Amino acid sequence: MAANQTKTSYDLAVVGAGLSGLTMALAAAARGLSVALVDRVKLEKMALPTFDGRTTALNISSVALYRQLGVWSHLAAYAAPIEQIRITDNHAPQVIDFISREVPAVRDAGLAMGYIIENRHFRQVLQQQVLAEKRITVLPPAGLEALVQHDGQVMLTLTRLADGAAQPVSARLVVGADGRGSRTRALLGIATHDVDYRQSALTFPVRHAQPHGNVAAEIFTPHGPLATLPMVGQGKDNGHISSIVWTRPTKAANVLMAMDEALMLAVLEESCAGWLGGLELAANRSCYPLSLQVVDEYARGQVCLIADAAHGIHPIAGQGLNLGLQDVAGLDALIAEQLAVGLDIGSAEMLKRYQTQRRSQNRAMIAATHGLNALYGVRHPVVSAARRTGMAAVQGLTLLKHGFIKRAAGL
Ligand SMILES: Cc1cc2nc3c(=O)[nH]c(=O)nc-3n(C[C@H](O)[C@H](O)[C@H](O)COP(=O)(O)OP(=O)(O)OC[C@H]3O[C@@H](n4cnc5c(N)ncnc54)[C@H](O)[C@@H]3O)c2cc1C
């Protein structure tokens, strides 16, 4: 819905229209709530291919959320299924293969282990759904400046991008989906715990000579993990285009960003050890510095944080947004309970429950991704040998692998 200049009071306001904020707005509107959605960047700009060159690996829990919201049918055309995950330790012969059709819980759900979708398509589809939803008002681009909680309402002061004018908005519940640099979080006075990994992730799509076979490969090189993720491709690209997420120490990543294209692809081919065959760059390279950022508090009063505003993690397992989408699903379920018994959706008690549930659920994945990056970052030959022995052992343990697949799929 176009911005409505007269209305200033809503059931719920979402600050940040990234992937998590768009999803939160759709979930709240589906519960019949009036929603204000604001971002300091124009939606159209955020859907440009140059704005976000990443892909997202969506797990089955996230797919379930989009099915519930009636959005999955629109996303599915852009989503490449992951039928197999193949993990290797550099060029060592040991391999761990996770094959989704071998796990009844995954196969019976009629789904793959996960799906890879380009963020530009993901954003476009969610934006179209948001703009078509009458209960959602997309405010003109504006930055959150201040918030005051008083008498069961949260008053937001927004500064409009176009003319610098202040735009007041009030809501019973405010959701901060404004990412790692969250202004909502800062205004609540919630501190973050940060770890700089001194690594950056290069990401870009490549066309390749060999078919990907819907296999997602994770290669743990001595310099950092390298993932190849199958993408949907049209025409001759079908089955022959993948997204690269290549983690290196930041200085090395900067060198790869600046490197001549042919040379960079030669280094990449060497790191892939022949997997996918000859490579060709399919779009520009993007680079993201990596850090861990977590909070102890997810809510204060009638304001709460979701997704990267509450937890930014290493992309090693492709779970960052998936955790954020589970925040949305968790909050949505609590809102539904409140509405069912006629209670306030902005109840501080409800948000305390949200915090307790999500903090404990997210902690396990935050610790796992942090630990995995540390484990595979160790170059000592003894550790490396132990890792490979461990990998050979895991490859033989069917039940353990099935459990891992279910966890990775979010089942
Ligand atoms: C290389 C890489 C690969 C990744 N791969 C995966 C993957 O495969 N699977 C996965 O699940 N996750 C992945 N992630 C993580 C995922 O990209 C993030 O978790 C996700 O993008 C976070 O979305 P968000 O909506 O929370 O935040 P953001 O995308 O940061 O959106 C925040 C929004 O808030 C707006 N905003 C900020 N401040 C204000 C303000 N003051 N006022 C108004 N608006 C404001 C911003 O403009 C922005 O649009 C990856 C991350 C990286 C770096």
The ligand as a Gaussian input file, in Angstrom:
#p B3LYP/6-31G(d) Opt

LIG

0 1
 C       28.268000     -13.554000       2.783000
 C       27.008000     -13.844000       3.561000
 C       26.251000     -14.951000       3.219000
 C       25.086000     -15.253000       3.949000
 N       24.383000     -16.375000       3.627000
 C       23.287000     -16.713000       4.345000
 C       22.544000     -17.902000       4.054000
 O       22.868000     -18.647000       3.133000
 N       21.458000     -18.198000       4.820000
 C       21.061000     -17.395000       5.843000
 O       20.074000     -17.726000       6.519000
 N       21.734000     -16.255000       6.143000
 C       22.825000     -15.889000       5.419000
 N       23.510000     -14.735000       5.710000
 C       22.991000     -13.850000       6.771000
 C       21.877000     -12.957000       6.225000
 O       22.291000     -12.311000       5.040000
 C       21.466000     -11.912000       7.263000
 O       21.154000     -12.603000       8.455000
 C       20.227000     -11.139000       6.794000
 O       20.465000     -10.450000       5.614000
 C       19.791000     -10.146000       7.861000
 O       18.601000      -9.548000       7.449000
 P       17.918000      -8.421000       8.359000
 O       16.622000      -8.117000       7.688000
 O       17.890000      -8.826000       9.786000
 O       18.942000      -7.194000       8.308000
 P       19.385000      -6.242000       7.104000
 O       19.378000      -6.962000       5.810000
 O       20.657000      -5.620000       7.556000
 O       18.232000      -5.148000       7.026000
 C       18.141000      -4.093000       7.947000
 C       17.369000      -2.955000       7.312000
 O       17.179000      -1.922000       8.299000
 C       17.368000      -0.675000       7.688000
 N       17.751000       0.303000       8.727000
 C       18.904000       0.315000       9.438000
 N       18.903000       1.339000      10.296000
 C       17.742000       1.989000      10.129000
 C       17.171000       3.159000      10.732000
 N       17.801000       3.858000      11.706000
 N       15.950000       3.563000      10.331000
 C       15.294000       2.883000       9.348000
 N       15.795000       1.771000       8.745000
 C       16.997000       1.331000       9.132000
 C       18.448000      -0.906000       6.648000
 O       18.410000       0.064000       5.621000
 C       18.121000      -2.305000       6.155000
 O       17.302000      -2.307000       5.001000
 C       24.678000     -14.418000       5.019000
 C       25.443000     -13.289000       5.344000
 C       26.607000     -13.002000       4.629000
 C       27.406000     -11.800000       5.018000

